[in-house]
Amino acid sequence: MALRRHRLASRWSLIMAALIGCWMGDVGLCPGRDVFVNNEVGDDAFFGRVATPGSTVDGPVRSITRAIELAQPGDRIVLAPTKTPYRESITLAGQRLSQGILQDLILDGNGAVMDGSAPIPVEAWELDRHSWQRWGRTVYRFTPEQRSHQQLFLGDRPAKRVFVDKSAEVPPKLEPLEWCLFEGKIYFCVEPDHRPENYPLRYAKLTVGITLHHVHGVTIRDLTIQGYQLDGISLANTARDIRLQRVVLRGNGRAGLSVGGACRADLVDSLLGDNGAAQILTFPYSELHVFNSQVLGNTAPAWVDKGGRLFVDGQEKEGSLDVIEPPSSSNTSNP
């Protein structure tokens, strides 16, 4: 009890020091500044102090990466939910981006989308003549830069995937608009009298949406992350006290969320599905608490356990899970 009182007293002293610093004009100690981001009308030469561009350099920055460079502990990075996805990979790391005195560092998506996919160049496709000989299907193939995990999109949605047995020596039979990943190549079956350029095809080009390591006290909320070659969000190592709230993690090549060693996070009111190898992937010495979230086992298991601990609405789970459903409204728990 004495130790607890000492910690509370120490924290209160820090809060008072921060407030005094603000009153005395030390802006660097002031908690909770907003850094605004708009990928349509922003400019990375601006300072992100206001949400709307004006006649000064205080307007929004264009990229999340630039906002992270400007952010300090306890700040809030505020994304504009434009019609254009934010096509970048970002990293939150180190004490500078950890919890402030009064609040977490917050990445507030406001319903925005981060997307790691890119169009497949027409010239990158080649006809797979063996598929016609074996199956009577017109199939094209494409070799992406990252070959271990992948996704193929028709427009903004994952195309229907056929998973390949590890022992297979040839690609499987594909029906029109189906695809598979075989020996690092994407195979796509077109409709009669069609070619790849007749479709809005995209692949997972960027590796990870958001990487967190050696950071604590971070909240990510109201953000959709899709189309990355590995993971939507990766807690790489020693990411502690991370809160993921109302996030949608879908259509990523390996996992929607991966939680690495010595990491601890809460996943709250969120939706995961359509990821390639797992919706949630955990590694040794990690701990993930899931509250009131839906994790679909539609394209891969809801949880693939490679170590670590998983708690769902307060109950510890063992082994892998095919689906995670939110509790009924009468039993909903809040972390």
KADAVEN-V650690 format. One record per residue. N is the residue number from 1. NEAR is the number of other ideal C-beta (glycine too) atoms within 8 Angstrom. Layout:
N	NEAR
N	NEAR
This chain:
1	4
2	5
3	6
4	7
5	8
6	8
7	8
8	8
9	8
10	8
11	8
12	8
13	8
14	9
15	10
16	8
17	9
18	13
19	8
20	8
21	11
22	11
23	6
24	6
25	5
26	8
27	6
28	6
29	10
30	10
31	11
32	10
33	9
34	10
35	14
36	15
37	18
38	14
39	10
40	8
41	6
42	17
43	9
44	8
45	4
46	12
47	8
48	15
49	8
50	8
51	7
52	6
53	9
54	7
55	2
56	5
57	6
58	9
59	16
60	16
61	16
62	10
63	12
64	13
65	8
66	12
67	14
68	12
69	6
70	9
71	11
72	8
73	13
74	13
75	13
76	10
77	15
78	11
79	14
80	14
81	7
82	8
83	3
84	6
85	7
86	13
87	8
88	9
89	11
90	10
91	9
92	12
93	9
94	7
95	6
96	7
97	12
98	11
99	11
100	13
101	9
102	8
103	8
104	11
105	17
106	12
107	14
108	10
109	14
110	9
111	7
112	14
113	9
114	16
115	10
116	17
117	12
118	9
119	6
120	11
121	5
122	7
123	4
124	8
125	11
126	7
127	7
128	11
129	6
130	8
131	14
132	11
133	5
134	8
135	8
136	4
137	11
138	10
139	15
140	13
141	11
142	13
143	8
144	12
145	4
146	12
147	8
148	4
149	12
150	13
151	14
152	13
153	15
154	10
155	6
156	4
157	7
158	12
159	12
160	7
161	12
162	9
163	5
164	10
165	5
166	4
167	4
168	9
169	3
170	7
171	12
172	9
173	6
174	16
175	7
176	9
177	9
178	12
179	13
180	13
181	11
182	11
183	3
184	8
185	10
186	13
187	15
188	15
189	13
190	14
191	6
192	6
193	3
194	8
195	7
196	12
197	5
198	6
199	8
200	7
201	12
202	11
203	14
204	15
205	10
206	14
207	8
208	14
209	14
210	15
211	11
212	15
213	12
214	7
215	16
216	9
217	11
218	18
219	11
220	14
221	13
222	10
223	15
224	12
225	16
226	16
227	12
228	16
229	16
230	13
231	14
232	15
233	16
234	12
235	15
236	9
237	10
238	9
239	16
240	10
241	9
242	16
243	13
244	14
245	12
246	8
247	16
248	10
249	16
250	15
251	10
252	21
253	13
254	13
255	17
256	16
257	17
258	15
259	14
260	13
261	9
262	8
263	16
264	9
265	13
266	12
267	13
268	14
269	7
270	13
271	11
272	16
273	12
274	8
275	18
276	12
277	10
278	14
279	16
280	19
281	14
282	15
283	12
284	7
285	7
286	16
287	10
288	16
289	9
290	14
291	12
292	10
293	13
294	10
295	16
296	11
297	10
298	6
299	8
300	11
301	10
302	14
303	15
304	12
305	10
306	8
307	8
308	13
309	8
310	13
311	12
312	9
313	12
314	5
315	6
316	6
317	9
318	4
319	5
320	8
321	13
322	6
323	8
324	11
325	5
326	7
327	9
328	5
329	5
330	4
331	7
332	10
333	9
334	6
335	7
